[in-house]
Amino acid sequence: MYLLKMFHDENYNKVDSQLIVTTHNTRILASDFFRREQIWFTEKSKDTKSTILYSLFDYEDRVDRSIEKGYFSGRYGGLPDILYGRI
């Protein structure tokens, strides 16, 4: 989170550099740290075996919902929990 906060702080990031991060840490979704258009999800297509990339901003426009809770309930696709034997 420290590194991400540095990129959001105009005192450190004076030239508006961008940082692309991938993580499995869902606690980041619980904070108001990112805007909805900054959060992207991926899901593997069962048919083509390719990765599909989609934005939370395009998927849902309600700002009153918990993103982390929605993710764990499967609202945004993906596989929030991997169960043994279901890989």
C-alpha distances in whole Angstrom, upper triangle without the diagonal:
4,5,5,6,9,10,11,12,16,16,14,15,19,20,18,16,15,12,13,11,13,11,13,11,12,10,8,12,13,11,12,10,11,15,17,18,15,15,17,19,21,24,27,30,33,36,35,32,30,26,26,23,23,21,20,22,25,25,25,25,25,22,23,22,19,17,16,20,21,20,21,24,25,25,23,25,23,24,21,23,25,28,30,33,31,29
4,5,5,6,9,10,11,14,14,12,13,17,18,17,16,15,13,15,13,15,14,17,14,16,14,12,15,16,14,15,12,14,17,20,21,17,18,20,22,24,27,30,34,36,39,37,35,32,29,29,26,26,24,23,24,28,28,28,28,28,25,26,25,22,21,20,24,25,23,25,28,28,29,27,28,27,27,25,27,29,32,34,36,35,33
4,5,5,7,9,10,13,13,10,11,15,16,14,13,12,10,12,10,13,13,16,15,17,15,13,16,18,15,16,13,14,17,19,20,16,17,19,21,23,26,28,32,35,37,35,33,30,27,27,24,24,22,22,23,26,27,27,28,28,25,27,26,24,22,21,25,26,24,25,29,28,29,26,28,26,27,25,27,28,32,34,36,34,32
4,5,5,7,9,12,13,11,11,14,15,13,11,10,8,10,9,12,12,15,13,15,13,10,13,15,13,13,9,10,13,16,16,12,13,16,18,20,24,26,30,33,35,34,31,29,25,25,21,21,19,19,20,23,24,24,24,24,22,23,23,20,18,18,22,23,21,23,26,26,26,23,25,24,25,23,25,27,31,33,35,33,31
4,5,5,6,10,11,9,10,13,15,13,13,12,11,13,13,15,15,18,16,17,15,12,14,15,12,12,8,10,13,17,17,14,15,18,21,23,27,30,33,36,38,37,35,32,28,28,24,24,21,21,21,25,25,25,25,25,22,23,23,21,19,19,23,24,23,25,28,28,27,25,27,26,28,25,28,30,33,36,38,36,34
4,5,5,8,8,6,7,10,12,11,10,11,10,13,13,17,17,20,18,20,18,15,18,19,16,16,12,13,16,19,19,16,18,20,23,25,29,32,35,38,40,38,36,33,30,29,26,26,23,23,23,27,28,28,27,28,25,27,27,24,23,23,26,27,26,28,31,31,30,28,30,29,30,28,31,32,36,38,40,38,36
4,6,8,9,7,5,9,10,8,7,7,7,11,11,15,16,20,18,19,18,15,17,19,16,15,11,11,14,17,16,13,15,18,21,23,27,29,32,36,38,36,34,31,27,26,23,23,20,21,21,24,25,25,25,26,23,25,25,24,22,22,26,26,25,27,30,30,29,26,28,27,29,27,30,32,35,37,39,37,35
4,6,9,8,7,10,11,8,9,9,10,13,13,16,17,20,19,19,18,14,16,17,14,12,9,9,11,15,15,12,14,17,21,23,27,30,33,36,38,37,35,32,28,27,23,22,20,19,19,22,24,24,23,23,20,23,23,21,20,21,24,25,24,26,29,29,28,25,28,27,29,27,30,32,36,38,40,38,36
4,5,6,6,8,11,9,11,12,13,16,17,20,21,23,21,22,20,17,19,20,16,15,12,13,15,18,18,16,18,21,24,27,31,34,37,40,42,40,38,35,32,31,27,26,23,23,23,26,28,27,26,26,23,25,26,24,23,24,27,28,27,30,32,32,31,29,31,31,32,31,33,35,39,41,43,41,39
4,5,5,5,8,8,10,12,14,17,19,22,23,26,25,25,24,20,22,23,20,18,15,15,16,20,19,17,20,23,26,29,33,36,38,42,44,42,40,37,33,32,29,28,25,25,24,27,29,29,27,28,25,27,28,27,26,27,30,31,30,33,35,35,34,31,34,33,35,34,36,38,42,44,46,44,42
4,6,6,10,10,12,15,16,20,21,24,25,28,26,27,25,22,24,25,21,20,17,18,20,23,23,21,23,26,29,32,36,38,41,45,47,45,43,40,36,35,32,31,28,28,27,31,32,32,31,31,28,30,31,30,28,29,33,33,33,35,38,37,36,34,37,36,38,36,38,40,44,46,48,46,44
4,6,9,9,10,12,13,17,18,21,23,26,24,25,24,21,23,24,21,20,17,17,19,23,22,20,22,25,28,30,33,36,39,42,44,42,40,37,34,33,30,29,27,27,27,30,32,32,31,31,28,31,31,29,28,28,32,32,31,34,36,36,35,33,35,34,36,34,36,38,42,44,46,44,41
4,6,6,6,9,11,14,16,20,21,25,24,25,24,20,22,24,21,19,16,16,18,21,20,17,20,22,25,28,31,34,37,40,42,40,38,34,31,31,27,27,24,25,24,27,29,29,29,30,27,29,30,28,27,27,31,31,30,33,35,35,34,31,33,32,34,33,35,37,41,43,45,42,40
4,6,8,11,14,17,19,23,25,28,27,28,27,24,25,27,24,22,19,19,20,23,22,19,22,25,28,30,34,37,39,43,44,42,40,37,34,33,29,29,26,27,26,29,31,31,30,31,29,31,32,31,29,30,34,34,33,36,38,38,36,34,36,35,37,36,39,40,44,46,48,46,43
4,6,9,12,16,19,22,25,28,27,28,28,24,26,28,25,23,20,19,19,22,20,18,22,23,27,29,33,35,37,41,42,40,38,35,32,31,27,27,25,26,25,27,30,31,30,31,29,32,33,31,29,31,34,34,33,36,38,37,36,33,35,34,36,36,38,40,44,46,47,45,42
4,6,10,13,16,19,22,25,24,25,25,21,22,24,22,20,16,15,16,18,17,15,18,20,23,25,29,32,34,38,39,37,35,32,29,28,24,24,21,22,21,24,26,27,26,27,25,28,29,28,26,27,31,30,29,32,34,33,32,29,31,31,33,32,35,37,40,43,44,42,39
4,7,10,13,17,19,23,23,24,24,20,22,24,22,20,17,15,16,19,17,14,17,18,22,23,27,29,32,35,37,34,33,29,26,26,22,22,20,22,21,24,26,27,26,28,26,29,29,28,25,26,30,30,28,31,34,32,31,28,30,29,31,30,33,35,38,40,42,39,37
4,7,10,13,16,20,20,21,21,17,19,22,20,18,15,13,14,16,14,11,14,15,18,20,23,26,28,32,33,31,29,26,23,22,19,19,17,18,18,21,23,24,24,26,24,27,27,25,22,23,27,26,25,28,30,29,28,24,26,25,27,27,30,31,35,37,38,36,33
4,6,10,13,16,17,18,18,15,17,20,18,18,14,12,14,16,14,11,12,13,16,18,21,23,26,30,31,29,27,24,21,20,17,18,16,18,18,21,22,23,24,25,24,26,26,24,21,21,25,25,23,25,28,27,26,23,24,23,25,24,27,28,32,34,35,33,30
4,7,10,14,15,16,17,14,15,19,18,18,15,12,14,15,13,10,10,10,13,14,18,20,23,26,28,25,23,20,17,17,14,15,14,16,17,19,20,21,22,24,23,25,24,22,19,19,23,22,20,23,25,24,23,20,21,19,21,21,24,25,28,30,32,29,26
4,7,10,11,13,14,11,13,16,16,17,14,12,14,15,14,11,10,10,12,13,16,18,22,25,27,25,23,20,17,17,14,15,14,15,17,19,20,21,23,24,22,25,23,21,17,17,21,21,18,20,23,22,22,19,19,17,19,18,21,22,25,27,29,26,24
4,7,9,11,13,11,12,16,16,18,15,14,16,15,15,12,10,9,10,10,13,15,19,22,24,22,20,17,14,15,12,14,14,15,17,19,19,20,22,24,22,24,22,20,16,16,19,19,15,17,20,19,20,16,17,14,16,15,17,18,22,24,25,23,20
4,5,8,10,9,11,14,15,17,15,14,16,16,16,13,11,11,10,11,14,16,20,22,25,24,21,19,16,16,14,15,15,15,18,20,19,21,23,23,22,23,21,18,15,13,17,17,14,15,18,17,18,16,16,14,14,13,15,16,19,21,23,21,19
4,6,9,9,10,13,15,17,16,15,18,17,18,16,13,12,11,11,13,15,19,21,24,23,20,19,16,17,15,16,16,16,19,21,19,21,23,23,22,23,20,17,14,12,14,15,12,12,16,15,17,15,15,12,11,10,11,12,16,18,20,18,16
4,6,6,8,10,12,15,14,14,17,16,18,15,13,13,13,14,16,19,22,24,27,27,24,23,19,20,18,18,17,16,19,22,20,21,22,22,21,21,18,15,13,10,13,14,12,12,16,16,17,16,16,14,14,11,13,15,18,20,23,21,19
4,5,5,7,10,13,12,12,15,14,16,14,11,12,12,14,16,19,22,24,27,27,24,23,20,19,17,17,16,14,17,19,18,18,19,19,17,18,15,11,9,6,9,11,8,9,13,13,14,13,14,13,12,10,12,14,17,20,23,21,20
4,5,5,7,11,11,12,15,15,17,15,13,15,15,17,19,22,25,27,31,31,28,27,23,23,20,19,18,16,18,21,20,19,20,19,17,17,15,11,10,7,10,12,11,11,15,16,17,16,17,16,16,13,15,18,20,23,26,24,23
4,5,6,8,8,8,11,12,14,12,10,12,13,16,19,22,25,27,30,30,27,26,22,21,18,18,15,14,16,19,18,18,19,18,16,16,15,11,9,8,12,13,12,13,16,17,17,15,17,17,17,14,17,19,23,25,28,26,24
4,6,8,8,8,10,10,12,11,8,11,11,15,17,21,23,26,29,28,26,25,21,20,17,15,13,11,13,16,15,14,15,15,12,13,11,8,6,5,9,10,9,11,13,14,13,12,15,14,15,13,16,19,22,25,27,25,24
4,7,9,10,12,12,15,14,12,14,15,18,20,24,27,29,32,32,30,28,25,23,21,19,16,14,16,19,17,16,16,15,12,12,10,7,6,5,8,10,10,11,14,15,15,14,17,17,18,15,17,20,23,26,29,27,26
4,5,8,10,11,14,13,12,15,17,20,22,26,29,31,34,34,32,30,26,25,22,20,17,15,16,19,19,17,17,15,12,13,12,9,9,9,12,13,13,15,17,19,18,17,20,20,21,18,21,24,27,30,32,30,29
4,6,7,9,12,11,11,15,17,21,23,27,30,32,35,35,33,31,27,25,22,20,16,14,14,18,18,16,15,14,10,11,11,10,10,11,14,15,15,17,19,20,19,18,21,21,23,20,23,26,29,33,35,32,31
4,7,10,12,10,10,14,16,20,23,27,29,32,35,34,32,30,26,24,21,19,16,14,15,18,19,17,17,16,13,15,15,13,12,13,16,17,16,19,21,21,20,19,22,22,23,21,24,26,30,33,35,32,31
4,6,8,6,7,11,14,17,20,24,26,30,32,31,29,27,23,21,18,16,12,11,11,15,16,15,14,15,12,14,14,13,11,12,16,16,15,18,20,20,19,16,19,19,21,20,23,26,29,32,34,31,30
4,6,5,7,11,14,17,21,24,26,29,31,31,29,27,23,21,17,15,11,9,9,12,13,12,11,12,10,13,13,13,11,14,16,16,16,19,20,20,18,16,19,20,22,21,24,27,30,34,35,32,31
4,5,6,9,11,15,18,21,23,26,28,28,27,24,20,18,14,12,8,6,5,9,10,9,8,10,8,12,11,11,9,12,15,13,13,17,18,17,15,13,16,17,20,19,22,25,28,32,33,30,29
4,6,8,11,14,17,21,22,26,27,26,25,23,19,16,13,10,6,6,5,8,10,10,10,12,11,15,15,15,12,15,18,16,15,19,20,19,17,14,17,18,21,20,24,26,30,33,34,30,29
4,6,10,13,17,20,22,26,28,26,25,22,18,16,12,11,8,8,8,11,12,13,13,15,14,17,16,15,12,14,18,16,15,19,21,19,18,15,17,17,20,19,23,25,28,31,33,30,28
4,7,10,14,17,20,23,25,24,22,20,16,14,11,9,6,6,8,10,11,11,13,14,13,16,14,13,10,11,15,13,12,15,17,16,14,11,13,14,16,15,19,21,25,28,29,26,24
4,7,10,14,16,19,21,20,19,16,12,10,7,6,4,6,8,10,10,12,14,16,15,18,16,15,12,13,16,14,12,15,17,14,14,10,11,11,14,14,18,19,23,26,27,24,22
4,7,10,13,16,18,18,16,14,10,8,6,5,6,7,11,11,10,12,15,17,17,19,17,15,12,12,15,12,10,13,14,12,11,8,8,7,11,11,15,16,20,22,23,20,18
4,7,10,13,15,14,12,10,6,5,5,6,9,11,14,13,12,15,18,20,21,23,20,19,15,15,17,15,12,14,16,13,13,10,8,7,10,11,14,15,18,21,21,18,16
4,6,9,12,11,10,8,6,5,7,9,11,13,16,15,13,16,20,21,22,24,21,20,17,16,18,15,12,14,15,12,13,10,7,5,8,11,13,13,16,19,18,15,13
4,6,9,8,6,6,4,6,9,12,15,16,20,18,17,20,23,25,26,28,25,24,20,20,21,19,16,17,18,14,16,13,10,8,9,13,14,13,16,18,17,14,11
4,5,6,5,5,6,7,10,13,16,18,21,19,17,20,24,26,28,29,26,26,22,22,23,20,18,19,19,16,17,14,11,10,12,15,17,16,18,20,18,15,13
4,6,5,8,9,11,14,16,20,21,24,22,20,23,27,28,30,31,28,28,25,24,25,22,19,20,20,16,18,16,13,11,12,16,17,15,17,18,16,13,11
4,6,8,11,12,15,17,21,23,25,23,21,25,28,30,32,34,31,30,27,27,28,25,23,24,23,20,21,19,15,15,16,20,21,19,20,22,19,16,15
4,5,9,10,14,16,20,23,25,23,22,25,29,31,33,34,32,31,28,28,29,26,23,25,25,21,22,20,17,15,17,21,22,20,22,23,21,18,16
4,7,9,13,16,20,22,24,23,21,25,28,30,32,34,31,30,26,26,27,25,22,23,23,20,21,19,15,14,15,18,19,17,19,20,18,15,13
4,7,10,13,17,19,22,20,19,23,26,29,30,32,29,28,25,25,26,24,21,22,23,20,21,18,15,13,15,18,20,19,21,22,21,18,15
4,6,10,13,16,18,17,17,20,23,25,26,29,26,25,21,21,23,21,18,20,21,17,18,15,12,11,13,16,18,17,20,22,21,18,15
4,7,10,13,15,14,13,17,20,22,23,26,23,23,19,20,21,19,16,19,19,16,16,12,10,10,13,16,18,18,21,23,23,19,17
4,7,10,12,11,11,15,17,20,21,23,21,21,17,18,20,17,15,18,19,16,15,11,11,10,14,16,19,19,23,25,25,22,19
4,7,9,7,8,11,14,16,17,20,18,18,14,16,18,15,13,17,17,14,13,9,10,11,14,16,19,20,24,26,27,23,21
4,5,5,6,9,11,13,14,17,16,16,12,15,17,14,13,16,17,15,13,9,11,12,16,16,20,22,25,28,29,25,24
4,5,5,6,8,10,11,13,12,12,9,12,13,11,10,14,15,13,10,8,11,12,15,15,19,21,24,28,29,25,24
4,6,6,6,9,10,13,13,14,11,14,16,14,14,17,18,16,13,11,14,16,19,19,23,25,28,32,32,29,28
4,6,7,11,12,16,15,16,14,17,18,15,15,19,18,16,13,11,13,15,19,19,23,25,28,32,32,28,27
4,7,10,12,14,13,14,11,14,15,12,12,15,15,13,9,7,10,13,16,17,20,23,25,29,29,25,25
4,6,8,11,10,11,10,13,14,10,12,15,14,13,9,9,12,15,18,17,21,24,27,30,31,27,27
4,6,9,10,12,11,15,15,13,15,18,17,16,13,12,16,18,21,21,24,27,30,34,35,31,31
4,6,6,10,10,14,13,11,14,17,16,16,12,13,16,19,21,20,24,27,30,33,35,31,31
4,6,8,9,12,13,12,14,17,17,17,14,14,18,20,22,21,24,27,30,34,35,32,32
4,7,9,12,12,11,14,16,16,17,14,15,19,21,23,21,24,27,30,33,35,32,32
4,6,9,8,7,11,12,12,13,11,12,16,18,19,17,20,24,26,30,31,28,29
4,5,5,6,9,10,11,12,11,12,15,16,17,15,18,21,24,27,29,27,27
4,6,5,6,9,10,11,9,9,12,13,15,12,16,19,22,25,27,24,24
4,5,5,6,9,10,10,10,12,13,13,10,13,16,19,22,25,22,22
4,5,5,6,9,9,10,13,13,13,10,13,16,18,22,24,22,22
4,5,5,6,5,7,10,11,12,10,13,16,19,22,24,21,21
4,5,5,6,6,8,8,9,7,10,13,16,20,21,18,18
4,5,8,9,9,9,8,5,8,11,13,17,19,17,17
4,6,8,9,10,10,8,10,13,15,18,20,17,18
4,6,5,7,7,6,9,12,14,18,19,15,16
4,6,9,10,10,13,16,18,21,22,19,20
4,7,9,9,13,15,18,22,22,19,19
4,7,8,11,13,16,19,19,16,15
4,6,9,10,13,16,17,13,12
4,6,7,10,13,13,10,10
4,7,10,13,15,12,12
4,6,10,12,10,10
4,7,9,7,7
4,6,5,7
4,6,7
4,6
4
